[in-house]
């Protein structure tokens, strides 16, 4: 799974270099296609089928501003002041990786800077607590409290998930406290989760667009989304989609060796 995670990390680094005004979301998607192709990795989102939804037509979900998740890449051009979330995953050697990051497009508002910072910090809080708490509900409670203490809301209609040889595996991983026993589980070595807080500037009520995939905030205020694939080991949580260490970096393209150019989350 670390191999898949490193490929996802590389794809996000390539995509991040394109994030600027005037670039289309389809052009961003193309960089992920190219990265996965370099490693003969299977894109997990392309043609993904869920319930009554049509097959998803892209390698990434790219969601802009009020779009929470599952935005379909197209000819929409990014504008100064937008925020854009990019979510993707791949499978290699029968194992999966999945991660998301939200970018600022040029100069953004103070509120949106805070939204991105709080959402990323919520993910980092969850990862740290996964090494300290015995049950997921204890982690989710602190995630929820942190978001609301900062004046934002937590999306409750969607959640993270287990991940392994398939993109979506049990358990479901809510980003908020639930007293439903089905939403809770042990945090023990061997558990691997895609943890992905989605945080809204306003209401956590959502709407679905006519494309059958794109989810937006009901009040059309912006939303941010950060995600890592996390393994719980005997030594603590490990970001399988995180940045490479020095030994791993030697095997990656030279274009990635300048750490000052990395997008870190």
Buried (B, 14 or more C-beta within 10 A) or exposed (E): BBBBBBBBBBBBBBBBEBBEEEBBBBBBBBBBBEBBEEBEBBBBBBEBEEEEEEEBBBBBBBBBBBBBBBBBBBEBEBEEBBBBBBBBBBBBEEBBBBBBBBBBBEEBEEEBEBBBEBBBBBBBBBBBBBBEBEEBBBBBBBBBBBBEEBEBBBBBEBBBBBBBEEBBBEBBBBBBBBEEEEBBBEBEEEBBBBBBBBBBBBEBEBEEEEEBBBBBBEEEBBBBBBBBBBBBEEEEBBBBBBBBEEEEBEEBEEEBEEEEEBBEB
